[in-house]
Amino acid sequence: MISPELASIIEEASGLEAEALTPDAKLRELGITSLSMIEIAVRAEDAFGVRLYDDVVYNLQTVGDLAAHIEAETDSPDGA
């Protein structure tokens, strides 16, 4: 599931509507560019207190992958 906070971050960075942000939605097919991904990552780092490394973020395929990665980093003792 995509948290409302993450959905809001993606919406603001990409201009997409929340309805498009399903877990299976492919980031590239949604038109999310590498620049948008950087903005999403920076905002998510601030919002969730995690560190999202560029090489990992660029390899995420779906909105669900992004959400799962953030959740895993949030649960990780060295996530921040």
N, C-alpha and C positions, 0 to 999 in steps of 0.2 A: 504494500500500500504506500502511496505517496503522501507524505505529511502535508498538511495545509501550508506550513511554513516553507517547505521545499517547493511546492507548487507555486507559491507566491514569488519565490526567488526566480524560478524558471520563467514565469510569466513576465516579470519585470525586465529580465535580461534579454528575453527573446521576442516579446510581444505576442506570444501565443496565448490562446484562451485555455483556461483550466481543463475544459472538457477534452482537449487534445492530449492531455498529459496522463495517459494510462500507463501502467507498468510495462506493457509490451510495446509502447510507441518507440520507434527507432529515432534516436536523436538527430541523425543526419537527414532522415526522411521528413522530420518536422522542420527542417531548415535551420537547425541550430549550428552555427558556424564555430570554428575554432575560437574566434574572438568572443563569441557568446559563451562558450564553455569556460573560458578563462574568467569571465565576469561571474558566471554561475558558481564556479569553484571558489572564487574570492568571497562572494557573498555567503556561500554555504560554510566556509571556514569560519567566518565571523559569527554567523548565526548558531552554528552547532559546536563551535569550539574544537574543530578538528583540523588536521593538516591533510589537504588533498594534493597529492603530487601530480604534476603535469603529465608525466608519462602514463600514469594510471588513468587519469581523467580522460585523456585523449583516446584511450582504448575502450572506454565504456560504450556499449552499443545502444542500450535502451534507458528510458527514464527509470525503470525498475532497477537496472544495474547501478545507476547513480544513487538511487535511494538506498539500496542494499549496501553499497560501499560506504556511504555516509553512516549508516546504522552500525556497520562493522567497526568503523573507525571510532564512533562514539562509544561503543562498548569496549574498545581496546584500551588497556591501561596506558599505552604510549600514543594514543590517538591525537592528543593535543601537543 
